[in-house]
């Protein structure tokens, strides 16, 4: 069989808009800003005091493609656990601080890569910015100014009546000016709201007022399905315009699910290299095979592959051959048979009951060839699946 080129093209894939130009900061080893790739974050759900459980969850997040992880620090016991967690985590750790300003300093001293502060609910926060800035600069710690619709400071709420985009942005710009007044610029900003429309408007407004790196998030986005839709809608609107330097998908679901969704959003916009992608038809009255089952079996069989491979699983003769021909590997099914395509060429026709087995075999062969060429293992984690 003639050798064909597989995987991602050598030229950079097209994007909808260039990144908004920002200043550059570091969160531990991860660069944040327009000179760095957009990073994906999540937050542990374990008690921070349970060091082993927290580190285990961080390891699971890391394996799923998490770049930066946040841990809660609501108590002195949590603060005491931070040095070990920060030292043993494979990825940079951000301490999440509310209410007690002393834990900001404790997290900096503990060696956390960054500290997320919520000015709206930390006691007398503005009065302590100078000391926080000095401590953070001395330790090489960056800061996230986390403005949240649910905890705006009373003065801002009184002025606007509720958490409008203008209210969120005014709070963020004010806090940024305090840090800058004290010569501290190593911070990023978030202006989170649970309504994607308000959230998008706030980030658009904030992006026009300064070159700060921006962390995107729809706060309290909801259960997995609803939260995924809300986050994808909001992030897509902003990222497609070049706004956003790091993201966190907030779901009422295990944090690994947040990472899967976040990575898939970035991959869908060509803002992160695509890995395994399953293209499958939604099925209709024309389908001559059980597309749902076929797609699920192929997805399960290819779990763990990270090669940049698009696999098309199609169930009828209308769009099937065209979609399968455009994919790296595909099948067009009908009349009890499946035509197997590799980059536009039909390499064989197999009975319906052999389609899944054949696709998996061909994918493994391709993965092995690509792995040998790159000197890497092409089977590492779970694939990112897109069903169209």
C-alpha positions as CSV (number, residue, x, y, z in Angstrom):
1,X,0.0,0.0,0.0
2,X,1.2,3.5,-0.8
3,X,2.5,5.4,2.2
4,X,0.4,8.5,3.0
5,X,1.1,11.3,5.4
6,X,-1.1,11.1,8.5
7,X,-1.8,13.4,11.5
8,X,-1.7,17.1,11.9
9,X,-0.3,19.3,9.0
10,X,3.2,20.7,9.5
11,X,1.9,24.3,9.0
12,X,0.2,25.9,12.1
13,X,-3.5,25.4,11.9
14,X,-5.7,28.4,11.2
15,X,-7.3,30.3,14.1
16,X,-10.2,32.7,14.1
17,X,-8.3,35.7,15.5
18,X,-4.7,36.5,16.7
19,X,-4.2,36.5,20.5
20,X,-4.8,39.8,22.3
21,X,-1.3,41.1,23.2
22,X,-0.8,41.0,27.0
23,X,2.1,41.3,29.5
24,X,3.7,38.0,30.4
25,X,3.7,36.4,33.8
26,X,4.8,33.0,35.3
27,X,2.7,30.6,37.4
28,X,5.6,28.4,38.5
29,X,6.9,26.8,35.3
30,X,3.9,27.8,33.2
31,X,3.9,31.0,31.3
32,X,0.6,32.9,31.2
33,X,0.0,35.6,28.6
34,X,-0.1,36.1,24.9
35,X,3.5,34.8,24.4
36,X,2.5,31.4,25.9
37,X,-0.1,28.7,25.0
38,X,-3.4,29.0,26.7
39,X,-3.3,26.9,29.8
40,X,-6.1,24.7,31.4
41,X,-6.7,24.8,35.1
42,X,-8.9,22.9,37.6
43,X,-9.4,22.8,41.3
44,X,-9.0,19.9,43.7
45,X,-12.2,18.7,45.5
46,X,-10.3,16.9,48.3
47,X,-9.8,18.5,51.7
48,X,-6.4,20.2,51.4
49,X,-5.5,18.8,54.8
50,X,-5.7,15.3,53.4
51,X,-2.3,15.7,51.7
52,X,-2.2,12.2,50.1
53,X,-5.7,12.4,48.6
54,X,-5.0,15.9,47.3
55,X,-1.7,14.9,45.7
56,X,-3.4,11.8,44.2
57,X,-6.1,14.0,42.6
58,X,-3.5,16.4,41.3
59,X,-1.7,13.4,39.7
60,X,-5.0,12.4,38.0
61,X,-5.5,15.9,36.8
62,X,-2.0,16.1,35.5
63,X,-2.4,12.9,33.6
64,X,-5.6,14.3,32.0
65,X,-3.8,17.4,30.7
66,X,-4.2,19.9,33.5
67,X,-1.5,22.6,33.4
68,X,-2.2,24.4,36.7
69,X,-4.2,23.3,39.8
70,X,-5.8,25.3,42.5
71,X,-6.3,24.1,46.1
72,X,-8.6,25.6,48.8
73,X,-7.1,27.2,51.9
74,X,-9.9,28.2,54.3
75,X,-8.1,27.3,57.5
76,X,-4.8,27.2,59.4
77,X,-4.7,23.4,58.9
78,X,-5.0,23.8,55.2
79,X,-2.2,26.4,55.2
80,X,0.1,24.0,57.0
81,X,-0.5,21.4,54.3
82,X,0.5,23.8,51.5
83,X,4.3,23.5,51.6
84,X,4.2,19.7,51.0
85,X,1.6,19.9,48.3
86,X,3.4,22.7,46.5
87,X,6.6,20.8,46.6
88,X,5.3,17.4,45.6
89,X,2.8,18.5,42.9
90,X,3.9,17.8,39.3
91,X,2.2,21.0,38.2
92,X,2.1,24.5,39.6
93,X,-0.2,25.0,42.6
94,X,-2.4,28.0,43.2
95,X,-3.7,28.6,46.8
96,X,-7.3,29.9,46.8
97,X,-7.8,32.5,49.6
98,X,-10.9,34.0,50.9
99,X,-11.8,36.0,54.1
100,X,-8.5,35.6,56.0
101,X,-5.7,37.8,54.6
102,X,-3.1,36.0,56.8
103,X,-3.4,32.9,54.6
104,X,-2.3,34.9,51.5
105,X,1.1,35.4,53.2
106,X,1.1,31.8,54.4
107,X,0.6,30.5,50.9
108,X,3.4,32.7,49.6
109,X,5.7,31.5,52.3
110,X,4.7,27.9,51.5
111,X,6.1,28.1,48.0
112,X,2.8,28.1,46.1
113,X,3.3,29.2,42.4
114,X,0.5,31.7,42.7
115,X,-2.2,32.9,45.0
116,X,-5.8,33.6,44.0
117,X,-7.2,36.5,46.1
118,X,-10.9,37.6,46.2
119,X,-10.8,41.3,47.2
120,X,-14.5,41.4,47.7
121,X,-14.5,39.1,50.7
122,X,-11.0,39.4,52.2
123,X,-11.0,41.6,55.3
124,X,-9.4,45.0,54.6
125,X,-7.8,43.7,51.5
126,X,-7.0,47.0,49.9
127,X,-5.1,48.1,53.0
128,X,-2.8,45.1,52.7
129,X,-2.0,45.2,49.0
130,X,1.4,46.8,49.6
131,X,2.5,44.1,52.0
132,X,1.1,41.3,49.7
133,X,2.8,42.8,46.7
134,X,6.1,43.0,48.5
135,X,5.9,39.4,49.8
136,X,4.8,38.0,46.4
137,X,7.7,39.9,44.6
138,X,10.2,38.6,47.2
139,X,9.1,35.0,46.6
140,X,8.5,35.1,42.9
141,X,4.8,34.4,43.4
142,X,2.2,35.6,41.0
143,X,-1.3,36.7,41.9
144,X,-4.7,36.2,40.4
145,X,-7.1,39.0,41.2
146,X,-10.4,37.0,41.2
147,X,-13.4,39.2,40.9
148,X,-16.6,37.2,41.3
149,X,-20.2,38.2,40.8
150,X,-21.2,36.6,44.1
151,X,-18.7,38.5,46.3
152,X,-18.4,42.1,45.0
153,X,-17.4,44.6,47.6
154,X,-20.4,46.5,49.1
155,X,-19.4,49.9,47.6
156,X,-19.5,48.6,44.1
157,X,-22.7,46.7,44.6
158,X,-24.4,49.8,46.0
159,X,-23.2,51.9,43.0
160,X,-24.5,49.5,40.3
161,X,-27.3,47.6,42.2
162,X,-26.1,44.2,41.0
163,X,-23.1,42.5,39.4
164,X,-23.2,44.1,36.0
165,X,-20.3,43.9,33.5
166,X,-19.4,47.5,34.5
167,X,-19.4,46.6,38.2
168,X,-17.1,43.6,37.7
169,X,-14.7,45.6,35.5
170,X,-14.6,48.6,37.8
171,X,-13.7,46.4,40.7
172,X,-11.0,44.6,38.7
173,X,-9.4,47.7,37.4
174,X,-9.3,49.3,40.8
175,X,-7.5,46.3,42.4
176,X,-5.1,46.1,39.5
177,X,-4.2,49.8,40.0
178,X,-3.4,49.2,43.7
179,X,-0.9,46.4,42.8
180,X,0.6,48.5,40.0
181,X,0.9,51.5,42.3
182,X,3.2,49.4,44.5
183,X,5.3,48.2,41.5
184,X,3.8,44.8,41.2
185,X,2.7,43.6,37.8
186,X,2.9,39.8,38.0
187,X,-0.9,39.2,38.2
188,X,-3.7,38.1,36.0
189,X,-7.4,39.0,36.4
190,X,-10.7,37.1,36.2
191,X,-14.2,38.7,36.2
192,X,-16.5,35.7,36.7
193,X,-20.2,35.5,36.4
194,X,-22.7,32.6,36.1
195,X,-24.4,34.2,33.1
196,X,-22.3,33.7,30.0
197,X,-23.6,36.9,28.4
198,X,-22.6,39.1,31.3
199,X,-19.3,37.3,31.7
200,X,-18.4,37.8,28.0
201,X,-19.4,41.5,28.1
202,X,-17.2,42.0,31.2
203,X,-14.1,40.3,29.7
204,X,-14.5,42.3,26.5
205,X,-14.7,45.5,28.5
206,X,-11.7,44.5,30.7
207,X,-9.6,43.5,27.7
208,X,-9.9,47.1,26.3
209,X,-8.7,48.7,29.5
210,X,-5.3,47.1,30.0
211,X,-2.8,44.5,28.9
212,X,-3.3,42.2,31.8
213,X,-3.4,38.4,31.2
214,X,-6.9,37.2,31.7
215,X,-8.2,34.0,33.3
216,X,-11.5,32.9,31.9
217,X,-14.3,31.3,33.9
218,X,-18.0,31.0,34.1
219,X,-18.5,30.6,37.8
220,X,-21.1,28.1,39.2
221,X,-21.7,26.9,35.6
222,X,-23.7,24.0,36.8
223,X,-23.9,20.2,36.3
224,X,-21.7,18.6,33.6
225,X,-24.0,19.0,30.6
226,X,-25.3,22.6,31.4
227,X,-21.8,23.7,32.6
228,X,-20.1,22.4,29.5
229,X,-22.5,24.2,27.2
230,X,-22.3,27.5,29.1
231,X,-18.5,27.4,29.3
232,X,-18.0,26.4,25.7
233,X,-20.4,29.2,24.6
234,X,-18.6,31.9,26.7
235,X,-15.1,30.7,26.1
236,X,-15.7,30.3,22.4
237,X,-17.0,33.8,22.1
238,X,-13.9,35.2,23.8
239,X,-11.2,32.9,22.6
240,X,-12.4,33.3,19.0
241,X,-11.6,37.0,19.4
242,X,-8.2,36.4,20.9
243,X,-9.3,37.1,24.5
244,X,-8.1,34.7,27.2
245,X,-4.8,33.3,28.4
246,X,-5.8,30.6,30.8
247,X,-9.2,28.9,31.4
248,X,-11.1,26.9,34.0
249,X,-14.3,25.0,33.2
250,X,-16.3,25.0,36.4
251,X,-18.5,21.9,36.6
252,X,-20.5,20.1,39.3
253,X,-18.6,17.0,38.3
254,X,-15.2,15.4,39.0
255,X,-12.4,17.9,38.2
256,X,-10.9,15.6,35.5
257,X,-14.1,16.2,33.5
258,X,-13.3,19.9,33.7
259,X,-9.9,19.3,32.1
260,X,-11.4,17.1,29.3
261,X,-13.9,19.8,28.4
262,X,-11.3,22.6,28.6
263,X,-8.8,20.8,26.4
264,X,-11.5,20.0,23.9
265,X,-12.6,23.6,23.7
266,X,-9.1,24.7,22.9
267,X,-8.6,21.9,20.4
268,X,-11.8,22.8,18.7
269,X,-10.6,26.3,18.1
270,X,-7.1,25.1,17.0
271,X,-5.6,26.8,20.2
272,X,-4.2,23.5,21.3
273,X,-2.9,20.6,19.1
274,X,-5.7,18.2,18.3
275,X,-5.3,14.7,19.5
276,X,-7.6,11.8,18.7
277,X,-10.9,13.1,17.3
278,X,-13.9,10.9,16.5
279,X,-16.2,12.3,13.8
280,X,-19.5,10.4,13.8
281,X,-22.8,11.1,12.2
282,X,-25.9,11.8,14.4
283,X,-27.7,9.0,12.7
284,X,-31.0,9.3,10.8
285,X,-33.5,7.2,8.8
286,X,-30.8,6.7,6.1
287,X,-28.4,4.9,8.4
288,X,-28.0,1.2,7.6
289,X,-25.9,0.4,10.8
290,X,-26.3,1.2,14.5
291,X,-24.1,4.3,14.4
292,X,-24.4,5.0,18.2
293,X,-23.0,1.6,19.1
294,X,-20.4,1.7,16.4
295,X,-19.1,5.1,17.5
296,X,-19.1,4.1,21.2
297,X,-17.2,0.8,20.5
298,X,-14.6,2.6,18.4
299,X,-14.1,5.3,21.0
300,X,-13.7,2.7,23.8
301,X,-11.3,0.7,21.7
302,X,-9.1,3.7,21.0
303,X,-9.1,5.0,24.6
304,X,-5.6,6.1,25.6
305,X,-4.4,7.2,22.2
306,X,-3.1,10.7,21.9
307,X,-1.9,10.8,18.3
308,X,-3.3,13.6,16.1
309,X,-5.7,11.3,14.2
310,X,-9.2,12.0,13.0
311,X,-11.4,8.9,12.7
312,X,-14.7,9.1,10.9
313,X,-17.5,6.6,11.8
314,X,-20.3,7.1,9.2
315,X,-23.5,5.2,8.8
316,X,-24.9,5.9,5.4
317,X,-23.9,6.4,1.7
318,X,-25.0,10.1,1.5
319,X,-22.3,11.8,3.5
320,X,-20.4,8.7,4.7
321,X,-17.9,8.3,1.9
322,X,-17.0,12.0,1.7
323,X,-16.5,12.3,5.5
324,X,-14.5,9.1,5.6
325,X,-12.4,10.2,2.7
326,X,-11.5,13.5,4.4
327,X,-10.5,11.8,7.7
328,X,-7.2,10.2,8.4
329,X,-9.0,7.0,9.0
330,X,-12.6,6.3,8.4
331,X,-15.4,3.9,7.6
332,X,-18.5,4.4,5.3
333,X,-21.1,1.8,6.2
334,X,-23.9,0.3,4.3
335,X,-25.5,-2.9,3.0
336,X,-23.9,-4.9,5.8
337,X,-20.4,-3.8,4.9
338,X,-17.9,-1.1,5.7
339,X,-15.4,0.6,3.4
340,X,-12.2,1.4,5.3
341,X,-10.5,4.6,4.2
342,X,-7.0,5.8,5.0
343,X,-6.5,9.4,4.0
344,X,-8.8,9.3,1.1
345,X,-8.0,5.8,-0.2
346,X,-10.2,2.7,0.2
347,X,-7.8,0.1,1.6
348,X,-10.4,-2.7,2.2
349,X,-14.0,-3.6,2.5
350,X,-15.0,-5.6,5.5
351,X,-18.2,-7.2,6.9
352,X,-20.2,-5.1,9.3
353,X,-19.2,-7.2,12.3
354,X,-15.5,-6.6,11.6
355,X,-15.7,-2.8,11.3
356,X,-14.7,-2.0,14.8
357,X,-11.9,-4.5,15.0
358,X,-10.5,-3.3,11.7
359,X,-10.6,0.4,12.6
360,X,-8.8,-0.3,15.9
361,X,-6.2,-2.4,14.1
362,X,-5.5,0.3,11.5
363,X,-5.4,3.0,14.2
364,X,-2.9,1.0,16.2
365,X,-0.8,0.4,13.1
366,X,-0.8,4.2,12.4
367,X,0.0,5.0,16.0
368,X,2.9,2.6,16.0
369,X,4.3,4.1,12.8
370,X,3.9,7.7,14.1
371,X,5.4,6.7,17.5
372,X,8.4,5.2,15.8
373,X,8.9,8.3,13.7
374,X,8.6,10.6,16.7
375,X,10.4,8.3,19.2
376,X,7.4,8.6,21.6
377,X,4.6,6.5,23.0
378,X,1.4,7.4,21.3
379,X,-0.8,5.8,24.0
380,X,-0.8,7.9,27.1
381,X,-4.1,9.2,28.3
382,X,-7.8,9.2,27.4
383,X,-8.7,10.5,23.9
384,X,-10.7,13.7,23.4
385,X,-13.9,12.8,21.6
386,X,-16.0,15.1,19.4
387,X,-19.3,13.7,18.1
388,X,-20.9,15.6,15.3
